Amino acid sequence: MEEMLRRHIEQVVRLSDEEYAFVRQHFSIKYGKKGGLLIDKSEPVRYVYLVISGLLKLVYHDKTGREHIISFAMEDWWETDYPAWFSRQPASLSLQCIEDTQVYCLSLDSYQTICAKLQKMEHFFLQKANRGHMASQERILSFLTATPRERYEQVLRKQPTLLQRVPKVLLAAYLGVSRETLSRLWRNNNRTAG
């Protein structure tokens, strides 16, 4: 597990042992049980999370109580309510464990300290943020321009393991379709694949 964080960082930048030790001391580890919350709407957002193991969903609940799934985060992914974390405001989103989950936690103060002391880590976080922005933009565009079938096929291509790990009702909400439509898409895809 300790090597996971270093491996993750070194996919972007190389660190000396001393640099890694400095970075590592700013992270803590937290365990979340299936169904538990790492971020609760209206509460302070203390951390950005890097998933070690497990699966999370970032959700928005509208005024009617309907749940809108913003994203899923699995191993090697970062997640939080970023606007609330950066502005130190209460969360407008919730982050829930879909599976028993283990995460690295990084506070905003620690993030700022790491970036101030190690320019290469600032570069690392910039690369991660850019990738996150690109993925978010792709998701928004898919909702604006793609059919339900095309959105389903995008998930199949980009996140194939998600289909085995996420209950169909959650996957349907993520894709913006009914559970029945998702079942039809799944059946049609299996017919053409077989």
C-alpha positions as CSV (number, residue, x, y, z in Angstrom):
1,M,0.0,0.0,0.0
2,E,2.8,2.4,0.8
3,E,4.3,1.9,-2.6
4,M,1.0,2.7,-4.3
5,L,1.2,6.4,-3.5
6,R,4.8,6.6,-4.8
7,R,4.0,4.6,-7.9
8,H,1.0,6.8,-8.5
9,I,3.0,10.0,-8.3
10,E,5.9,8.7,-10.3
11,Q,3.7,8.0,-13.3
12,V,4.0,11.8,-13.7
13,V,7.2,12.9,-11.8
14,R,10.2,11.2,-10.2
15,L,10.9,11.7,-6.5
16,S,14.0,11.1,-4.5
17,D,13.6,9.1,-1.3
18,E,13.8,12.3,0.7
19,E,11.2,14.1,-1.5
20,Y,8.8,11.1,-1.2
21,A,9.2,11.0,2.6
22,F,8.3,14.7,2.7
23,V,5.3,14.2,0.5
24,R,4.1,11.0,2.3
25,Q,4.1,12.7,5.8
26,H,1.3,15.0,4.5
27,F,-1.1,12.1,3.7
28,S,-3.2,10.1,6.1
29,I,-5.1,7.0,5.4
30,K,-8.9,6.5,6.0
31,Y,-11.2,3.5,5.8
32,G,-14.8,3.9,4.7
33,K,-17.4,1.2,5.0
34,K,-19.8,0.4,2.1
35,G,-22.6,2.9,2.3
36,G,-20.6,5.3,4.5
37,L,-19.9,8.9,3.6
38,L,-16.5,10.5,3.2
39,I,-18.1,13.9,2.4
40,D,-21.6,14.8,3.6
41,K,-23.5,17.6,1.9
42,S,-23.4,20.9,3.9
43,E,-20.4,19.7,6.0
44,P,-16.8,21.1,5.7
45,V,-14.7,19.3,3.1
46,R,-11.5,18.5,4.8
47,Y,-9.7,16.4,2.2
48,V,-9.1,15.4,-1.3
49,Y,-9.0,11.6,-1.6
50,L,-6.9,9.2,-3.6
51,V,-8.5,5.8,-3.8
52,I,-6.3,3.0,-2.7
53,S,-9.0,0.3,-2.9
54,G,-12.7,0.4,-3.3
55,L,-15.2,2.5,-5.2
56,L,-16.8,5.9,-4.5
57,K,-19.6,7.9,-6.0
58,L,-19.8,11.7,-6.0
59,V,-23.4,12.8,-6.0
60,Y,-25.6,15.9,-6.0
61,H,-29.1,15.7,-4.4
62,D,-31.6,18.2,-5.9
63,K,-34.4,19.9,-4.1
64,T,-36.8,16.9,-4.8
65,G,-34.2,14.5,-3.2
66,R,-33.3,13.0,-6.6
67,E,-29.7,11.8,-6.7
68,H,-27.5,12.9,-9.6
69,I,-24.2,10.9,-9.9
70,I,-21.4,13.3,-11.0
71,S,-18.7,10.6,-11.1
72,F,-17.4,7.3,-9.8
73,A,-13.9,7.0,-8.4
74,M,-12.0,3.7,-8.2
75,E,-8.4,2.7,-7.5
76,D,-5.8,5.3,-8.5
77,W,-8.4,8.1,-8.9
78,W,-8.7,11.4,-7.0
79,E,-12.1,12.7,-5.8
80,T,-13.6,15.4,-3.6
81,D,-16.0,18.3,-3.8
82,Y,-13.3,20.5,-5.3
83,P,-15.0,23.9,-5.2
84,A,-15.9,23.3,-1.5
85,W,-12.4,22.0,-0.7
86,F,-10.5,24.8,-2.4
87,S,-12.8,27.6,-1.0
88,R,-13.2,26.0,2.5
89,Q,-16.9,26.2,2.1
90,P,-19.5,23.6,3.1
91,A,-20.0,20.7,0.6
92,S,-22.7,20.9,-2.1
93,L,-22.0,17.3,-3.0
94,S,-21.7,14.0,-1.1
95,L,-19.0,11.4,-1.5
96,Q,-20.2,7.9,-0.6
97,C,-18.5,4.5,-0.5
98,I,-20.1,2.0,-2.9
99,E,-17.7,-0.7,-1.6
100,D,-15.5,-0.9,1.5
101,T,-12.9,1.7,0.6
102,Q,-9.4,2.7,1.6
103,V,-8.2,6.2,0.7
104,Y,-5.2,8.5,1.1
105,C,-6.4,11.9,2.5
106,L,-4.7,15.2,1.7
107,S,-5.8,18.5,3.4
108,L,-5.7,21.8,1.6
109,D,-3.0,23.1,3.9
110,S,-0.9,20.0,3.2
111,Y,-1.5,20.3,-0.5
112,Q,-0.4,24.0,-0.4
113,T,2.7,23.1,1.6
114,I,3.7,20.3,-0.8
115,C,3.3,22.6,-3.8
116,A,5.2,25.4,-2.2
117,K,8.2,23.2,-1.3
118,L,8.3,20.9,-4.4
119,Q,7.7,22.4,-7.8
120,K,7.6,18.9,-9.3
121,M,4.6,18.1,-7.1
122,E,2.9,21.3,-8.2
123,H,3.4,19.9,-11.8
124,F,2.0,16.5,-10.7
125,F,-1.2,18.1,-9.3
126,L,-1.5,20.3,-12.4
127,Q,-1.4,17.3,-14.6
128,K,-4.0,15.5,-12.5
129,A,-6.2,18.6,-12.5
130,N,-5.9,18.9,-16.3
131,R,-6.9,15.3,-16.8
132,G,-9.8,15.7,-14.5
133,H,-11.0,18.8,-16.3
134,M,-10.8,17.0,-19.7
135,A,-12.8,14.1,-18.4
136,S,-15.4,16.4,-16.9
137,Q,-15.7,18.3,-20.2
138,E,-16.1,15.0,-22.1
139,R,-18.8,13.9,-19.8
140,I,-20.7,17.2,-20.2
141,L,-20.4,17.0,-24.0
142,S,-21.6,13.4,-24.0
143,F,-24.8,14.5,-22.1
144,L,-25.3,17.4,-24.6
145,T,-24.6,15.5,-27.8
146,A,-24.6,11.7,-27.4
147,T,-27.5,9.3,-27.4
148,P,-27.9,7.0,-24.4
149,R,-26.4,4.1,-26.4
150,E,-23.4,6.2,-27.2
151,R,-22.9,7.2,-23.5
152,Y,-23.2,3.5,-22.6
153,E,-20.6,2.6,-25.2
154,Q,-18.3,5.3,-23.9
155,V,-18.4,3.8,-20.4
156,L,-17.7,0.4,-21.9
157,R,-14.6,1.7,-23.7
158,K,-13.3,4.0,-21.0
159,Q,-14.3,2.3,-17.7
160,P,-15.1,-1.4,-18.5
161,T,-14.7,-2.6,-15.0
162,L,-17.3,-0.1,-13.8
163,L,-20.1,-2.3,-15.3
164,Q,-19.1,-5.2,-13.0
165,R,-18.8,-3.1,-9.9
166,V,-21.7,-0.7,-10.0
167,P,-25.3,-1.7,-9.4
168,K,-27.4,-1.2,-12.5
169,V,-29.6,1.4,-10.8
170,L,-26.5,3.6,-10.1
171,L,-25.1,3.1,-13.6
172,A,-28.4,4.1,-15.1
173,A,-28.4,7.3,-13.0
174,Y,-24.9,8.0,-14.1
175,L,-25.8,7.6,-17.7
176,G,-29.0,9.6,-17.3
177,V,-31.3,6.8,-18.4
178,S,-33.9,4.6,-16.7
179,R,-32.9,1.1,-15.4
180,E,-35.1,-0.4,-18.2
181,T,-33.2,1.5,-20.9
182,L,-29.9,0.4,-19.4
183,S,-31.1,-3.2,-19.4
184,R,-32.1,-2.9,-23.0
185,L,-28.7,-1.3,-23.9
186,W,-26.9,-4.1,-22.1
187,R,-28.9,-6.9,-23.8
188,N,-28.4,-5.3,-27.3
189,N,-24.7,-5.0,-26.6
190,N,-24.4,-8.6,-25.5
191,R,-26.2,-9.8,-28.6
192,T,-23.9,-7.8,-31.0
193,A,-20.8,-9.0,-29.0
194,G,-21.9,-12.6,-29.1
